[in-house]
Amino acid sequence: MENKRVPLSSGFSPEEEIDKILNSIQDIQRAEVPAFFYTRLEARMKKNLHGVSYGSLLTKPVFSILMLCLLLVLNITVMTRYIRSNEQQVVNNTSDGVQAVAQEFNLTVSSVYNEKTIK
């Protein structure tokens, strides 16, 4: 690829244009900081050193909704397991109770048909 020189629109030679650009830097002044900037910056940095407080974390809506949903799921799980275990205990207790009463009063299920008479 061959180098093509693009003519400058200002009418100066390339060396004069470069000198003009380099000399424009001399008039630049340092930016000034507003009053008490460093003290405010230092206070903000010290405030952030303590880390995230749990009080501010709980006030965020996303975290609060997440915790409420987690508690709701946990409560539903515990309640369903508790109800199922109670139902099983009731069934076991009633069948055990009936058998205990039947044995106590010598109540057995007897067949109408006697095996000796069937032969």
C-alpha positions in Angstrom: 0.0 0.0 0.0 1.4 3.3 -0.9 1.5 6.3 1.4 -0.6 9.1 0.3 -0.3 12.6 1.7 -3.5 14.2 2.6 -3.3 18.0 2.2 -4.0 19.9 5.4 -7.0 22.2 5.3 -5.3 24.9 7.4 -2.7 25.7 4.7 0.2 25.2 7.1 3.1 22.8 6.4 3.0 19.5 8.3 5.9 20.7 10.6 4.1 23.9 11.4 0.9 22.0 12.1 2.7 19.6 14.5 4.4 22.6 16.3 1.0 24.3 16.6 -0.5 21.2 18.2 2.5 20.7 20.6 2.5 24.4 21.6 -1.2 24.2 22.5 -0.4 22.0 25.4 1.6 24.8 27.1 -1.6 26.8 27.9 -3.2 23.9 29.7 -3.8 24.6 33.5 -4.2 22.0 36.2 -7.7 21.3 37.2 -8.7 22.5 40.6 -10.4 20.4 43.2 -13.5 21.7 44.9 -13.1 22.8 48.5 -13.1 20.0 51.1 -13.1 17.3 48.4 -10.4 15.2 50.1 -12.0 15.3 53.5 -15.3 14.2 52.0 -13.6 11.5 49.9 -11.7 10.2 53.0 -15.0 10.1 55.0 -16.7 8.1 52.3 -13.8 5.7 52.1 -13.8 5.1 55.8 -17.6 4.6 55.7 -17.2 1.8 53.1 -14.4 0.1 55.1 -16.9 -1.2 57.6 -18.5 -3.4 55.0 -22.1 -4.1 54.4 -24.2 -3.8 57.5 -27.0 -6.3 57.9 -29.5 -3.6 58.6 -29.0 -2.1 55.2 -29.1 -5.6 53.6 -32.5 -6.3 55.1 -34.0 -3.1 53.7 -33.3 -4.1 50.1 -36.5 -5.4 48.5 -35.0 -8.2 46.6 -33.3 -9.7 49.7 -36.5 -9.3 51.8 -38.7 -11.0 49.2 -36.2 -13.8 48.8 -36.1 -14.4 52.5 -39.9 -14.3 52.8 -40.2 -16.9 50.0 -37.6 -19.1 51.6 -39.5 -19.0 54.9 -42.8 -19.7 53.2 -41.4 -22.8 51.5 -39.7 -24.0 54.7 -43.0 -23.6 56.6 -45.0 -25.5 54.0 -42.5 -28.3 54.0 -42.5 -28.7 57.7 -46.3 -28.6 58.0 -46.8 -31.2 55.3 -44.3 -33.6 56.9 -45.9 -33.0 60.4 -49.4 -33.7 59.0 -48.3 -36.9 57.2 -46.5 -38.2 60.3 -49.6 -37.5 62.5 -51.9 -39.4 60.0 -49.6 -42.4 60.1 -49.6 -42.4 63.9 -53.4 -42.2 64.0 -53.7 -45.1 61.7 -51.1 -47.2 63.5 -52.6 -46.3 66.9 -56.2 -47.1 66.0 -55.3 -50.5 64.5 -53.0 -51.3 67.5 -55.8 -50.2 69.9 -58.4 -52.4 68.2 -56.2 -55.4 68.4 -55.3 -54.8 72.0 -59.0 -54.5 72.9 -59.9 -57.7 71.0 -57.2 -59.6 72.8 -58.2 -58.2 76.2 -61.8 -59.3 75.8 -60.9 -62.4 74.0 -62.7 -61.3 70.9 -61.6 -63.2 67.9 -63.1 -63.3 64.5 -64.7 -66.7 64.1 -65.9 -68.2 60.9 -69.5 -69.3 60.5 -68.2 -72.4 58.8 -66.3 -74.9 60.9 -63.6 -76.7 59.0 -64.7 -80.1 60.3 -68.2 -79.7 58.9 -67.0 -78.7 55.4 -65.2 -82.0 54.7 
